[in-house]
Amino acid sequence: MNLLNILKNEALISGLTAWLLAQILKVPFEFFRSRKWNWAMLLAAGGMPSSHSSLMVGATMAIGLHEGFDSSMFALGVAITMIVIYDAAGVRRQAGMHAERINVLFEELLRGHIWSEEELREVLGHTPLEVTGGVLLGILVAILLWMYVL
């Protein structure tokens, strides 16, 4: 088994390329939103576009393009992608909203005290628009790589 064969894995290349582009695109999108450069967005969960959605849709779309949209692998990819997107837009988004409210409570309760708590991360999940951006990016990357590279 040659480990370099992993570099020929279309689904892996497509998914990772979509993920990397999503992470890079978060920086300018955040700048347009806040008018501040936030380079930490390169490694952040949350933000526009959703790198989770991009990764999964890019890989799943590549599976469909290379193995067929009627293959069992594509069906499995769609099922896992649906779970990831639901988690990104649903469960993780709600956890982020809870963290935001808890941070406000800490701020109000502890105002004036020396004791400080580390704030909970508030940007855990994605809005529907961020997920849609990730889905569209994943589809675009998979198609372009299929047509021109892989």
DOFIGU-453313 format. One line per 8 residues: their letters; for each residue x, y, z of N, C-alpha, C. Coordinates in steps of 0.05 Angstrom, whole numbers, always signed. Layout:
// DOFIGU-453313
A> X Y Z X Y Z X Y Z | ...
// end
This chain:
// DOFIGU-453313
MNLLNILK> +17 -24 +0 +0 +0 +0 +18 +25 +0 | +14 +42 -20 +30 +66 -22 +14 +89 -10 | +25 +102 +11 +12 +123 +24 +8 +148 +7 | +24 +151 -14 +21 +173 -32 -5 +172 -49 | -17 +148 -49 -43 +145 -63 -65 +162 -51 | -61 +170 -26 -81 +187 -13 -83 +214 -27 | -62 +222 -41 -62 +247 -56 -79 +245 -81 | -88 +221 -88 -105 +216 -111 -135 +213 -103
NEALISGL> -140 +216 -77 -168 +212 -67 -184 +237 -73 | -201 +236 -93 -216 +259 -102 -234 +271 -81 | -247 +254 -66 -266 +264 -45 -250 +278 -23 | -228 +267 -15 -211 +279 +6 -200 +306 -4 | -189 +307 -28 -178 +332 -38 -200 +353 -41 | -223 +345 -51 -245 +364 -54 -254 +375 -27 | -259 +357 -8 -268 +365 +18 -248 +383 +32 | -223 +376 +32 -203 +392 +46 -198 +418 +32
TAWLLAQI> -200 +419 +6 -197 +444 -9 -220 +463 -2 | -245 +453 -2 -268 +469 +6 -265 +479 +34 | -256 +462 +52 -252 +470 +80 -232 +492 +83 | -209 +489 +69 -188 +509 +70 -197 +536 +59 | -211 +535 +36 -221 +560 +24 -242 +573 +43 | -259 +557 +56 -278 +569 +74 -264 +582 +98 | -244 +570 +109 -229 +582 +131 -215 +608 +122 | -204 +608 +99 -191 +632 +89 -211 +654 +83
LKVPFEFF> -235 +647 +72 -255 +667 +66 -268 +679 +90 | -266 +666 +113 -277 +677 +138 -265 +704 +145 | -239 +708 +139 -225 +733 +146 -237 +757 +131 | -239 +756 +104 -252 +779 +91 -281 +783 +97 | -296 +761 +100 -324 +763 +108 -327 +777 +135 | -310 +769 +154 -311 +782 +180 -303 +811 +178 | -284 +818 +161 -277 +846 +157 -300 +862 +147 | -314 +852 +127 -337 +866 +116 -360 +869 +136
RSRKWNWA> -362 +850 +155 -382 +851 +175 -375 +871 +197 | -350 +870 +206 -342 +886 +230 -324 +910 +224 | -313 +911 +200 -294 +931 +192 -268 +929 +208 | -262 +905 +218 -236 +900 +232 -225 +874 +221 | -198 +873 +217 -185 +849 +209 -183 +831 +233 | -193 +807 +231 -192 +787 +253 -180 +762 +242 | -153 +760 +244 -139 +737 +233 -144 +711 +249 | -155 +713 +272 -162 +689 +288 -184 +674 +274
MLLAAGGM> -199 +686 +256 -220 +672 +241 -209 +650 +223 | -183 +651 +217 -171 +630 +201 -174 +602 +215 | -175 +603 +242 -177 +578 +257 -203 +575 +273 | -221 +594 +268 -245 +595 +284 -267 +576 +274 | -282 +566 +294 -308 +552 +288 -329 +574 +286 | -348 +571 +269 -368 +592 +265 -358 +612 +244 | -376 +629 +236 -369 +649 +216 -378 +641 +188 | -375 +660 +170 -383 +656 +142 -359 +651 +124
PSSHSSLM> -360 +631 +107 -379 +609 +105 -372 +586 +125 | -391 +569 +129 -387 +546 +146 -367 +526 +134 | -344 +523 +147 -324 +505 +137 -333 +476 +141 | -349 +471 +162 -360 +444 +166 -377 +436 +142 | -395 +454 +134 -412 +448 +111 -396 +446 +86 | -376 +463 +82 -360 +462 +58 -345 +436 +56 | -332 +428 +78 -317 +402 +78 -335 +379 +70 | -358 +377 +84 -375 +353 +79 -388 +354 +51
VGATMAIG> -398 +377 +43 -410 +379 +17 -390 +375 -5 | -366 +386 -2 -345 +383 -22 -337 +353 -25 | -334 +339 -3 -327 +311 -4 -350 +294 -16 | -375 +300 -7 -398 +285 -16 -403 +290 -45 | -401 +314 -54 -405 +321 -82 -384 +307 -100 | -359 +306 -90 -338 +293 -105 -344 +263 -107 | -354 +251 -86 -361 +223 -87 -383 +218 -108 | -403 +236 -109 -424 +234 -129 -413 +236 -157
LHEGFDSS> -395 +256 -161 -384 +260 -188 -366 +238 -197 | -350 +226 -179 -331 +206 -186 -341 +177 -185 | -359 +172 -166 -369 +145 -162 -398 +141 -171 | -411 +163 -176 -439 +162 -184 -458 +171 -162 | -478 +185 -170 -498 +195 -150 -517 +173 -142 | -515 +150 -154 -531 +127 -146 -515 +107 -129 | -490 +114 -122 -474 +96 -106 -480 +97 -76 | -474 +75 -63 -478 +73 -34 -461 +93 -19
MFALGVAI> -437 +98 -30 -418 +117 -17 -430 +145 -18 | -443 +153 -40 -455 +179 -41 -478 +181 -21 | -494 +160 -19 -517 +159 +0 -507 +163 +28 | -485 +149 +35 -473 +151 +62 -463 +180 +66 | -450 +191 +45 -440 +218 +47 -462 +238 +52 | -485 +235 +38 -507 +253 +42 -518 +251 +71 | -520 +226 +81 -530 +223 +108 -512 +236 +129 | -486 +232 +127 -467 +244 +146 -467 +274 +142
TMIVIYDA> -468 +284 +117 -469 +313 +112 -493 +325 +125 | -516 +312 +124 -540 +323 +136 -537 +325 +166 | -524 +306 +179 -520 +306 +207 -501 +329 +215 | -480 +333 +200 -460 +354 +205 -473 +381 +202 | -489 +385 +181 -502 +411 +176 -523 +416 +198 | -538 +396 +205 -558 +400 +227 -544 +408 +252 | -522 +395 +258 -506 +401 +282 -495 +429 +281 | -484 +437 +258 -471 +463 +255 -492 +486 +258
AGVRRQAG> -515 +482 +246 -535 +503 +246 -555 +501 +269 | -557 +478 +281 -576 +474 +303 -564 +473 +330 | -553 +450 +337 -543 +445 +364 -520 +464 +371 | -500 +467 +354 -478 +484 +360 -486 +513 +361 | -504 +521 +344 -514 +549 +344 -528 +555 +370 | -545 +537 +379 -559 +541 +405 -539 +542 +428 | -518 +525 +427 -498 +525 +448 -484 +552 +449 | -479 +564 +425 -466 +590 +424 -484 +612 +435
MHAERINV> -510 +610 +430 -529 +629 +441 -531 +627 +471 | -530 +603 +481 -529 +599 +510 -504 +610 +522 | -481 +606 +509 -456 +617 +520 -457 +647 +520 | -469 +659 +500 -472 +689 +500 -488 +699 +523 | -510 +685 +529 -527 +694 +552 -514 +689 +579 | -500 +667 +581 -485 +661 +606 -464 +682 +611 | -450 +690 +589 -429 +711 +592 -441 +737 +602 | -465 +744 +592 -479 +768 +602 -485 +766 +631
LFEELLRG> -494 +742 +639 -500 +737 +668 -475 +740 +685 | -453 +728 +676 -428 +731 +691 -420 +761 +693 | -423 +775 +671 -415 +803 +671 -432 +819 +691 | -458 +814 +691 -476 +828 +709 -471 +820 +738 | -468 +795 +743 -465 +785 +771 -438 +792 +783 | -418 +793 +767 -391 +797 +777 -380 +825 +773 | -396 +843 +764 -387 +870 +759 -376 +882 +785 | -352 +892 +783 -339 +904 +806 -323 +885 +823
HIWSEEEL> -325 +860 +819 -310 +840 +834 -283 +836 +821 | -263 +829 +837 -236 +823 +826 -236 +797 +812 | -252 +778 +821 -253 +751 +810 -263 +752 +781 | -250 +740 +763 -259 +740 +735 -259 +711 +725 | -279 +706 +709 -282 +680 +696 -275 +682 +667 | -263 +662 +656 -257 +662 +627 -284 +659 +613 | -288 +676 +593 -314 +676 +579 -317 +650 +562 | -342 +641 +560 -348 +618 +543 -347 +627 +514
REVLGHTP> -340 +609 +497 -339 +615 +468 -368 +618 +458 | -374 +640 +446 -401 +646 +437 -405 +638 +408 | -385 +638 +392 -388 +631 +363 -381 +602 +359 | -401 +585 +365 -397 +556 +362 -410 +546 +336 | -432 +557 +330 -448 +546 +307 -451 +566 +285 | -469 +560 +267 -472 +576 +243 -501 +585 +239 | -505 +608 +227 -531 +616 +219 -538 +601 +193 | -564 +600 +186 -571 +587 +161 -557 +599 +137
LEVTGGVL> -552 +625 +136 -537 +637 +114 -508 +627 +113 | -495 +624 +136 -468 +614 +136 -466 +585 +127 | -486 +569 +135 -487 +541 +126 -492 +540 +95 | -510 +557 +86 -516 +558 +57 -490 +566 +42 | -476 +586 +52 -450 +593 +40 -431 +570 +38 | -429 +555 +60 -412 +531 +60 -420 +510 +41 | -446 +505 +39 -457 +485 +21 -450 +493 -8 | -455 +518 -15 -450 +528 -42 -420 +527 -49
LGILVAIL> -404 +534 -30 -375 +533 -34 -366 +504 -38 | -376 +485 -23 -369 +457 -26 -377 +446 -53 | -401 +453 -62 -410 +445 -89 -392 +456 -111 | -386 +482 -109 -370 +496 -129 -342 +484 -130 | -329 +480 -107 -302 +468 -106 -302 +441 -119 | -321 +424 -111 -321 +396 -121 -324 +396 -152 | -342 +413 -162 -347 +413 -191 -322 +424 -206 | -311 +446 -196 -287 +457 -209 -263 +438 -209
LWMYVL> -259 +424 -186 -237 +405 -185 -242 +381 -203 | -267 +372 -205 -275 +350 -222 -271 +357 -251 | -278 +382 -258 -276 +391 -286 -247 +397 -295 | -231 +409 -277 -206 +419 -286 -181 +407 -274 | -184 +393 -252 -160 +383 -238 -159 +353 -235 | -179 +341 -223 -178 +313 -216 -188 +295 -239
// end
